[in-house]
Amino acid sequence: MWISRPLYELLPYLYMLVGTVLLAAAWLVKHETWPSVFLTVGALSLMGGLVLWLRRKDYRSKQAEYDSRSLDDKI
């Protein structure tokens, strides 16, 4: 499955936003099982977004370092 680049770049922030909203909703909902579901899904979504953001950041910094070394070798 291919998605457009702007949507791909937005995904970690979208996951973190959904996670935050669900965690907030867990405090406001007064039904029997919904707060537990919201809390679990919200925490997983927030962690998933953070992990994805950190992995992309790490990959891009290593790639930039590798590219700069590659340019130094050519000179």
VMD Tcl script that builds the backbone (N, CA, C; Angstrom):
set m [mol new atoms 225]
animate dup $m
set s [atomselect $m all]
$s set {name element resname resid chain x y z} {
  {N N MET 1 A 0.844 -1.168 0.000}
  {CA C MET 1 A 0.000 0.000 0.000}
  {C C MET 1 A 0.895 1.239 0.000}
  {N N TRP 2 A 0.628 2.152 -0.888}
  {CA C TRP 2 A 1.381 3.388 -0.993}
  {C C TRP 2 A 0.495 4.547 -0.585}
  {N N ILE 3 A 1.066 5.461 0.202}
  {CA C ILE 3 A 0.332 6.668 0.574}
  {C C ILE 3 A 1.171 7.871 0.146}
  {N N SER 4 A 0.519 8.993 0.010}
  {CA C SER 4 A 1.222 10.193 -0.433}
  {C C SER 4 A 2.216 10.650 0.638}
  {N N ARG 5 A 3.258 11.328 0.202}
  {CA C ARG 5 A 4.319 11.763 1.113}
  {C C ARG 5 A 3.823 12.703 2.221}
  {N N PRO 6 A 2.951 13.685 1.918}
  {CA C PRO 6 A 2.476 14.541 3.019}
  {C C PRO 6 A 1.731 13.752 4.101}
  {N N LEU 7 A 0.938 12.783 3.702}
  {CA C LEU 7 A 0.231 11.958 4.675}
  {C C LEU 7 A 1.215 11.085 5.449}
  {N N TYR 8 A 2.218 10.539 4.751}
  {CA C TYR 8 A 3.235 9.715 5.384}
  {C C TYR 8 A 3.991 10.514 6.449}
  {N N GLU 9 A 4.326 11.747 6.145}
  {CA C GLU 9 A 5.055 12.585 7.094}
  {C C GLU 9 A 4.183 12.996 8.276}
  {N N LEU 10 A 2.881 13.020 8.082}
  {CA C LEU 10 A 1.942 13.447 9.121}
  {C C LEU 10 A 1.569 12.311 10.080}
  {N N LEU 11 A 1.786 11.059 9.702}
  {CA C LEU 11 A 1.314 9.924 10.495}
  {C C LEU 11 A 1.775 9.911 11.959}
  {N N PRO 12 A 3.050 10.130 12.283}
  {CA C PRO 12 A 3.415 10.094 13.708}
  {C C PRO 12 A 2.658 11.132 14.536}
  {N N TYR 13 A 2.482 12.315 13.977}
  {CA C TYR 13 A 1.767 13.369 14.696}
  {C C TYR 13 A 0.277 13.032 14.825}
  {N N LEU 14 A -0.264 12.407 13.805}
  {CA C LEU 14 A -1.660 11.986 13.849}
  {C C LEU 14 A -1.860 10.901 14.908}
  {N N TYR 15 A -0.951 9.925 14.961}
  {CA C TYR 15 A -1.027 8.880 15.990}
  {C C TYR 15 A -0.943 9.487 17.385}
  {N N MET 16 A -0.026 10.437 17.578}
  {CA C MET 16 A 0.118 11.054 18.891}
  {C C MET 16 A -1.103 11.889 19.260}
  {N N LEU 17 A -1.691 12.563 18.271}
  {CA C LEU 17 A -2.899 13.350 18.528}
  {C C LEU 17 A -4.066 12.438 18.925}
  {N N VAL 18 A -4.247 11.364 18.176}
  {CA C VAL 18 A -5.322 10.412 18.505}
  {C C VAL 18 A -5.097 9.812 19.886}
  {N N GLY 19 A -3.855 9.471 20.193}
  {CA C GLY 19 A -3.542 8.930 21.507}
  {C C GLY 19 A -3.856 9.898 22.625}
  {N N THR 20 A -3.511 11.154 22.427}
  {CA C THR 20 A -3.783 12.177 23.439}
  {C C THR 20 A -5.279 12.390 23.623}
  {N N VAL 21 A -6.008 12.430 22.521}
  {CA C VAL 21 A -7.464 12.612 22.601}
  {C C VAL 21 A -8.110 11.427 23.316}
  {N N LEU 22 A -7.665 10.210 23.003}
  {CA C LEU 22 A -8.240 9.044 23.667}
  {C C LEU 22 A -7.885 8.993 25.146}
  {N N LEU 23 A -6.682 9.401 25.494}
  {CA C LEU 23 A -6.327 9.442 26.919}
  {C C LEU 23 A -7.177 10.475 27.662}
  {N N ALA 24 A -7.422 11.616 27.042}
  {CA C ALA 24 A -8.291 12.621 27.658}
  {C C ALA 24 A -9.725 12.109 27.755}
  {N N ALA 25 A -10.178 11.411 26.712}
  {CA C ALA 25 A -11.538 10.871 26.722}
  {C C ALA 25 A -11.702 9.802 27.800}
  {N N ALA 26 A -10.629 9.098 28.125}
  {CA C ALA 26 A -10.709 8.070 29.170}
  {C C ALA 26 A -11.073 8.683 30.522}
  {N N TRP 27 A -10.679 9.923 30.752}
  {CA C TRP 27 A -11.003 10.578 32.008}
  {C C TRP 27 A -12.432 11.099 32.028}
  {N N LEU 28 A -13.000 11.372 30.836}
  {CA C LEU 28 A -14.313 11.999 30.772}
  {C C LEU 28 A -15.464 11.008 30.617}
  {N N VAL 29 A -15.207 9.851 30.037}
  {CA C VAL 29 A -16.265 8.871 29.781}
  {C C VAL 29 A -16.583 8.124 31.074}
  {N N LYS 30 A -17.878 7.967 31.351}
  {CA C LYS 30 A -18.301 7.360 32.611}
  {C C LYS 30 A -18.969 5.992 32.437}
  {N N HIS 31 A -18.802 5.348 31.294}
  {CA C HIS 31 A -19.385 4.023 31.106}
  {C C HIS 31 A -18.505 2.971 31.764}
  {N N GLU 32 A -18.952 1.714 31.697}
  {CA C GLU 32 A -18.250 0.652 32.424}
  {C C GLU 32 A -16.865 0.337 31.854}
  {N N THR 33 A -16.797 -0.054 30.584}
  {CA C THR 33 A -15.525 -0.531 30.037}
  {C C THR 33 A -14.837 0.458 29.106}
  {N N TRP 34 A -15.534 1.474 28.637}
  {CA C TRP 34 A -14.935 2.399 27.672}
  {C C TRP 34 A -13.696 3.124 28.172}
  {N N PRO 35 A -13.651 3.574 29.412}
  {CA C PRO 35 A -12.418 4.237 29.860}
  {C C PRO 35 A -11.185 3.327 29.759}
  {N N SER 36 A -11.348 2.052 30.059}
  {CA C SER 36 A -10.225 1.114 29.952}
  {C C SER 36 A -9.784 0.948 28.511}
  {N N VAL 37 A -10.745 0.864 27.607}
  {CA C VAL 37 A -10.439 0.714 26.185}
  {C C VAL 37 A -9.746 1.978 25.673}
  {N N PHE 38 A -10.288 3.133 26.010}
  {CA C PHE 38 A -9.693 4.392 25.566}
  {C C PHE 38 A -8.281 4.563 26.121}
  {N N LEU 39 A -8.095 4.207 27.381}
  {CA C LEU 39 A -6.790 4.331 28.006}
  {C C LEU 39 A -5.769 3.423 27.327}
  {N N THR 40 A -6.141 2.191 27.055}
  {CA C THR 40 A -5.232 1.235 26.417}
  {C C THR 40 A -4.895 1.644 24.993}
  {N N VAL 41 A -5.919 1.926 24.196}
  {CA C VAL 41 A -5.692 2.300 22.797}
  {C C VAL 41 A -4.971 3.641 22.710}
  {N N GLY 42 A -5.306 4.569 23.592}
  {CA C GLY 42 A -4.648 5.872 23.603}
  {C C GLY 42 A -3.171 5.776 23.948}
  {N N ALA 43 A -2.863 4.977 24.964}
  {CA C ALA 43 A -1.458 4.807 25.347}
  {C C ALA 43 A -0.665 4.127 24.233}
  {N N LEU 44 A -1.233 3.103 23.620}
  {CA C LEU 44 A -0.552 2.415 22.519}
  {C C LEU 44 A -0.363 3.333 21.321}
  {N N SER 45 A -1.368 4.120 21.020}
  {CA C SER 45 A -1.275 5.042 19.891}
  {C C SER 45 A -0.232 6.126 20.153}
  {N N LEU 46 A -0.215 6.652 21.350}
  {CA C LEU 46 A 0.768 7.673 21.708}
  {C C LEU 46 A 2.188 7.106 21.658}
  {N N MET 47 A 2.381 5.911 22.213}
  {CA C MET 47 A 3.703 5.280 22.157}
  {C C MET 47 A 4.109 4.951 20.731}
  {N N GLY 48 A 3.165 4.463 19.934}
  {CA C GLY 48 A 3.467 4.150 18.536}
  {C C GLY 48 A 3.892 5.380 17.759}
  {N N GLY 49 A 3.205 6.490 17.968}
  {CA C GLY 49 A 3.565 7.735 17.304}
  {C C GLY 49 A 4.937 8.231 17.733}
  {N N LEU 50 A 5.239 8.136 19.022}
  {CA C LEU 50 A 6.553 8.564 19.513}
  {C C LEU 50 A 7.668 7.678 18.969}
  {N N VAL 51 A 7.445 6.371 18.963}
  {CA C VAL 51 A 8.453 5.444 18.435}
  {C C VAL 51 A 8.688 5.707 16.957}
  {N N LEU 52 A 7.629 5.872 16.208}
  {CA C LEU 52 A 7.752 6.135 14.779}
  {C C LEU 52 A 8.497 7.453 14.523}
  {N N TRP 53 A 8.162 8.489 15.272}
  {CA C TRP 53 A 8.826 9.781 15.113}
  {C C TRP 53 A 10.311 9.680 15.448}
  {N N LEU 54 A 10.639 9.000 16.564}
  {CA C LEU 54 A 12.039 8.866 16.964}
  {C C LEU 54 A 12.840 8.003 15.981}
  {N N ARG 55 A 12.239 6.945 15.463}
  {CA C ARG 55 A 12.948 6.101 14.500}
  {C C ARG 55 A 13.217 6.852 13.205}
  {N N ARG 56 A 12.249 7.618 12.741}
  {CA C ARG 56 A 12.461 8.413 11.528}
  {C C ARG 56 A 13.541 9.461 11.758}
  {N N LYS 57 A 13.512 10.106 12.915}
  {CA C LYS 57 A 14.513 11.120 13.233}
  {C C LYS 57 A 15.904 10.495 13.262}
  {N N ASP 58 A 16.044 9.348 13.898}
  {CA C ASP 58 A 17.327 8.663 13.971}
  {C C ASP 58 A 17.813 8.241 12.594}
  {N N TYR 59 A 16.919 7.674 11.796}
  {CA C TYR 59 A 17.293 7.236 10.455}
  {C C TYR 59 A 17.755 8.417 9.607}
  {N N ARG 60 A 17.027 9.509 9.671}
  {CA C ARG 60 A 17.374 10.670 8.850}
  {C C ARG 60 A 18.689 11.307 9.291}
  {N N SER 61 A 18.965 11.331 10.582}
  {CA C SER 61 A 20.237 11.895 11.026}
  {C C SER 61 A 21.400 10.999 10.613}
  {N N LYS 62 A 21.224 9.678 10.705}
  {CA C LYS 62 A 22.282 8.765 10.264}
  {C C LYS 62 A 22.469 8.835 8.759}
  {N N GLN 63 A 21.390 8.974 8.033}
  {CA C GLN 63 A 21.476 9.081 6.574}
  {C C GLN 63 A 22.190 10.363 6.169}
  {N N ALA 64 A 21.912 11.456 6.859}
  {CA C ALA 64 A 22.581 12.725 6.561}
  {C C ALA 64 A 24.070 12.623 6.879}
  {N N GLU 65 A 24.403 11.945 7.980}
  {CA C GLU 65 A 25.810 11.749 8.335}
  {C C GLU 65 A 26.518 10.890 7.292}
  {N N TYR 66 A 25.863 9.840 6.847}
  {CA C TYR 66 A 26.430 8.964 5.826}
  {C C TYR 66 A 26.622 9.726 4.510}
  {N N ASP 67 A 25.647 10.530 4.145}
  {CA C ASP 67 A 25.744 11.303 2.900}
  {C C ASP 67 A 26.880 12.317 2.963}
  {N N SER 68 A 27.079 12.948 4.115}
  {CA C SER 68 A 28.167 13.923 4.226}
  {C C SER 68 A 29.521 13.230 4.165}
  {N N ARG 69 A 29.640 12.043 4.713}
  {CA C ARG 69 A 30.884 11.272 4.612}
  {C C ARG 69 A 31.140 10.858 3.178}
  {N N SER 70 A 30.077 10.503 2.497}
  {CA C SER 70 A 30.193 10.108 1.104}
  {C C SER 70 A 30.700 11.257 0.251}
  {N N LEU 71 A 30.233 12.467 0.529}
  {CA C LEU 71 A 30.683 13.643 -0.205}
  {C C LEU 71 A 32.141 13.951 0.105}
  {N N ASP 72 A 32.565 13.744 1.364}
  {CA C ASP 72 A 33.955 13.997 1.734}
  {C C ASP 72 A 34.897 13.032 1.024}
  {N N ASP 73 A 34.471 11.806 0.797}
  {CA C ASP 73 A 35.299 10.823 0.119}
  {C C ASP 73 A 35.494 11.191 -1.348}
  {N N LYS 74 A 34.538 11.841 -1.934}
  {CA C LYS 74 A 34.624 12.189 -3.358}
  {C C LYS 74 A 35.561 13.372 -3.596}
  {N N ILE 75 A 35.755 14.190 -2.583}
  {CA C ILE 75 A 36.580 15.392 -2.763}
  {C C ILE 75 A 38.037 15.080 -2.674}
}
mol reanalyze $m
mol bondsrecalc $m
mol representation Tube
mol addrep $m
